[in-house]
Amino acid sequence: MRKIVVVIVVLAVSTFQYGWAQTASEMHAKAKSFMNQGDYDNATLIFGKLIEKEPTNTEYLKDLAFLSFLKRDFAKSIELGKYLTEQPAADVTTFQILALAYKGIADAHNTKKVYKKALSKFPESGVLHCEYGEVLAEEKDLTAAINEWEQGIKTDANYSGNYFYAANYYTQTNQLFWVIMYGEVFVNLESYTKRTATIKSLMLDAYKKLYLNTDFAKWINDKKTTPFEKAIATLWSKSVELSKNGLTPESLTAIRTRCILDYFQTNTHSTWPWYIFNLHQFFLKEGLFEAYNQWLFGAANSTTAFQTWIENHAKDAEALTQYQRSRIFKMAPNQYYKK
């Protein structure tokens, strides 16, 4: 009889725990829904009930820390963030939330401390390198900032933010090669945002300045030029004649076609593999390279001319759009050549 009672009690406890787990999951989803809708009071109410039941649940506490940040209750967000980042299971997002809270009170010192600590635990996180670089840039420490963005590119090749900030930085320092290289990776990783249009314009301007002002022989032989730059600059130097009538989407298509054909006909592609060039080769084979270059440079050069091109090449424009929407672009690993 005693055994039967014990079994009944165990079953009752198990059923209660299962029931609470189901209820808690639903409550958590509802709280996050309220938070996403901007209804912070109802979200806070539900999180309060959840944490009252499970005071050490890090997922609830992390969401509450972010909710507190959104409510501009930075003190509460910092309190929770400090506790959570000390836990063994602290993830990248946890450190981001604490850093955001410190930024909210303009505490740059502690913001940087958080990112340093986070990067010691997650040294290959592209988003952490990117955000830390932003903080450093805000303090005008641009050398340290670009080092973070470069490290982010090196360790996390498919996080777009580092390419965006690096391309902007190299525009300011007139390192046109890297504006083009990093810019094109960025627009393929992040193809349809406001930032995409910005980088496309920077790329077009970089090509114009490059072909207008560059002494290719001097650039290629400069001791400061990296081996990867030398290899690609050598290919570009062969197409200078194609730029004599100006840099337009049409002339850039011709220049870039010449470059890709030379790239794959020499050992350059095996010595310096660069996934973007594989993409160029694919578009050439598919008959979409003109459409791709129009997508890159058309609107940046002339919105009217680009619209006219689309109207006259609707099939190619649609084929390119369908391709871009049907695949997720991934930069190949181990193709970091900046240093």
Secondary structure, DSSP 8 states (H G I E B T S, - for coil): -HHHHHHHHHHHHHHHHHHHHHHHHHHHHHHHHHHHHT-HHHHHHHHHHHHHH-TT-HHHHHHHHHHHHHTT-HHHHHHHHHHHHTSTT--HHHHHHHHHHHHHTT-HHHHHHHHHHHHHH-TT-HHHHHHHHHHHHHTT-HHHHHHHHHHHHHH-TT-HHHHHHHHHHHHHTT-HHHHHHHHHHHHHHS-SSHHHHHHHHHHHHHHHHHHHH--HHHHHH-TTS-HHHHHHHHHHHTTGGGGTT---HHHHHHHHHHHHHHHHHSTHHHHS--HHHHHHHHHHHHT-HHHHHHHHHHHHH-HHHHHHHHHHTHHHHHHHHHHHHHS-----SS-----
